[in-house]
Amino acid sequence: MSEPLRGAWARWRYAAKPASWPKLLVPAALGQALGISASGTVDLRALGLGMAFCVALLLFVVFWNDFFDRRVDRIKREMFPRGCSPKTIPDAILPASALFVAGAVSGGAALVVASWAGAELGRSHALAGAAACLAIFVGYSVPPVRINARGGGEWLETFGVGLALPLYQAYLQAGRGPASLEGLWLLPGLLLLARASAIASGLSDERSDRRGGKVTFTTKYGNAAARRACERLVSWGALAWAVGTRLALPQLPAWAGFLAVLVVLTNWRRMRAASAAADTDAFAAQARYKQCLHHALWRGGAILGVGLVSGLLWGARG
């Protein structure tokens, strides 16, 4: 094991995978921005409690995903002893029991925060909504359901990241249901980009997932088909945001919509340029490819969130 992982803090930090946190933090922040735009005010309590819930949910997902995927992770480590990044349990960074307990504590903390938010903010459905968000992951990874091993994992991730989480955050901030959120036109683009991200997550696990009996888009259709699907989805996401940002006006300033679409299209072109090299077992090239996709989703979503809030606070109305 490398020297930086010898300390307990370094081991837990590695297991928490902070580089992946924007996958949930950006949709959560965009949901908060939708709520701010709908309510016309910024409730700092709702913002703090909503993001605290998101961090607890993140840790729940990350720790339990490693715990329940440990068999397939061990297969990948055996297949590629030096070719892939260290695996938390197979490489003895942390024991399986520690990850299980940490995930359970994080999930419990998420529900406690949601209950607190319900009482503090007067949101009667806060705890039920939080339980639904956690249930999406339980269905994704936990036996006996374990949908991510049966071909439906990418769909659960798509709707969890692209719809359930931002709508829950908007509810905490505004206290309103989806029908009253004027910025809902932004969510189809987010869903398409979240779908692309979910499919891309299986690229680097193609052969190990197949050997472990795990059904994903990549194991079913192949690496090249998965990349083509990701590129189509990102281009459709750019189109959906181009249309949605116009329909979301005047809540969203025109500059924010333009920049978000530009960011997505720029990274779509970079994805296409990097695609040929990101073939089966080309882990470094796949990482570069996924980075372009993540930049499209995370940076584009962040720009839209900033635009919604600035449109309220500074009267920027396109």
BELSUL-V721125 format. One record per backbone hydrogen bond with DSSP energy under -0.5 kcal/mol. NH is the residue of the N-H (numbers start at 1). CO is the residue of the C=O. Records with the same first field share a line. If there is no record, write none. Layout:
BEGIN
NH=CO + CO
END
This chain:
BEGIN
5=2
6=3
11=7
12=8
13=9
14=10
15=11
16=12
17=13 + 14
18=13
20=17
21=18
23=20
24=21
25=21
26=22
28=24
29=25
30=26
31=27
32=28
33=29
34=30
35=31
36=32
37=33
38=34
39=35
40=36
43=41
44=42
47=43
48=44
49=45
50=46
51=47
52=48
53=49
54=50
55=51
56=52
57=53
58=54
59=55
60=56
61=57
62=58
63=59
64=60
65=61
66=62
67=63
68=64
69=65
70=67
73=69
74=70
75=71
76=72
77=73
78=74
79=75
80=76
84=80
91=87
92=89
93=88
94=88
99=95
100=96
101=97
102=98
103=99
104=100
105=101
106=102
107=103
108=104
109=105
110=106
111=107
112=108
113=109
114=110
115=111
116=112
117=113
118=114
119=115
120=116
121=117
122=118
123=118
124=122
126=123
129=125
130=126
131=127
132=128
133=129
134=130
135=131
136=132
137=133
138=134
139=135
140=136
141=137
142=137 + 138
145=142
146=142
147=139
148=140
149=146
150=147
151=215
152=147
153=147
156=152
157=153
158=154
159=155
160=156
161=157
162=158
163=159
164=159
165=160
167=163
168=164
169=165
170=166
171=167
172=168
173=169
174=170
175=171
180=177
181=178
182=180
184=181
185=182
186=183
187=184
188=184
190=186
191=187
192=188
193=189
194=190
195=191
196=192
197=193
198=194
199=195
200=196
201=197
202=199
203=200
205=202
206=203
209=205
210=206
211=207
212=208
213=210
214=209
215=149
216=214
220=216
221=217
222=218
226=222
227=223
228=224
229=225
230=226
231=227
232=228
233=229
234=230
235=231
236=232
237=233
238=234
239=235
240=236
241=237
242=238
243=239
244=240
245=241
246=242
247=243
248=244
249=245 + 246
251=248
253=251
256=253
257=253
258=254
259=255
260=256
261=257
262=258
263=259
264=260
265=261
266=262
267=263
268=264
269=265
270=266
271=267
272=268
273=269
274=270
275=271
276=272
278=274 + 275
279=277
282=279
283=281
286=282
287=283
288=284
289=285
290=286
291=287
292=288
293=289
294=290
295=291
296=292
297=293
298=294
299=295
300=295 + 296
301=297
302=298
303=299
304=300
305=301
306=302
307=303
308=304
309=305
310=306
311=307
312=308
313=309
314=310
316=310
317=315
END
